[in-house]
Each structure stands twice: as C-alpha cells, then as structure tokens.
Amino acid sequence: MSSTTTIKIASDLRDRLNALKVHPRETYSEVIGRLVENSVDDEPLSDETIRALEASLEDLKAGRIFTLDEVMAELREE
C-alpha cells in the first residue's frame, strides 16, 4: 500500500492542475504523475541533431532563410 502526504499549493496552481485532468475524477496524484512521466525524455537528442540545430540557428541569425512563399514557388518549379 502506498503512503500519502499533504502538500500546500497555490490556488492558481490547483486550478491549472484541474484544467489538466483527463476526466473529472482523476486525482491530483494521477495528474502530477502523468506530468512527471511526460517530462522525462526517453530519446534525448543525438550529438548530430544538436549540431544540426546549432547550424540552423546560425543560419537564422545570419539571415539565411527562405519564406514559405519562396519555398512553395521553388517546389512548383520542380
């Protein structure tokens, strides 16, 4: 049998937890457990992916970007 404890939370946080309930009878413990489970990344980014993201950020900072219209126009040409 698991033990329980009481914690104090602000009423606005309680309201936010209520908004995250999947169904009205879901307990705060279940909501918090789901949030904790979802916060753990089972597949962290690889070094290669991180390097690609960094290169993309450098491209953005340098202005090497294309608008959606430019990309769509290029795709229509192909």
N, C-alpha and C positions, 0 to 999 in steps of 0.2 A: 504494500500500500504506500502511495506517495504522500509526503507531507505537504502541507500548505503553509503559506505565510501571508501576512498582510503588508501591503506597501501603500505609501501615500503618493498620489499623482495629482497633478493639477486638473481642474475640471475641464479645461480646454483639451488636454491630452486624453482624458476619458472620452470626450466627445469624438475625438479623432479615432480612437480605438473602436468606438461604437460604429463609426462610419465604415470601418474596415471589416466588420463582421460579415461572414458569408451568409449566415442566417441569424435571425434574431436571438436564438437560444444559445448561440456559440459563446463560450466563456472567454473572459479576457485572457486566461491562461492559454486557451487554444489560439486566440488571435496573436498573442505575443510569440507563442511557439512557432506559428506559421511565419511570422515576420523574421524571426531569428533564422529559421531554416532557409528562407528565401534570400537572406543576406549573405550566406556563405556561397562563394563562387567555386563550384566543383571543377570548373575548367578555366583556370587562370590563363591570361594572355601569354602566348609564347614570346620569346625574345624577338623573333622575326616580326610578329604582329606589332609589338611595341615599336620597333624600328620603323615599320611602315606608317604607323600613326604619327610618329615624330616627324617623318619626312612630309607627310600630308599637312601637318601643322605649319612646317616651314614654308611649304607651297602657299598656304593661305596667307601667312604673314607677308610673303613676297609678292602677293597679288597674282600668283599663277593659278588662276581659277577660270572656270567657264560657267556661264549662266545656263539654266535649264533650257532656255530657248536656243542657245548656241549648240548645246549637245543634241537637242532634238533635230535641229537643222542638219547637223553633220550626219546623224543617223539616217535621215531621209535621203541624203546624197548617196549613201552606200547601197 
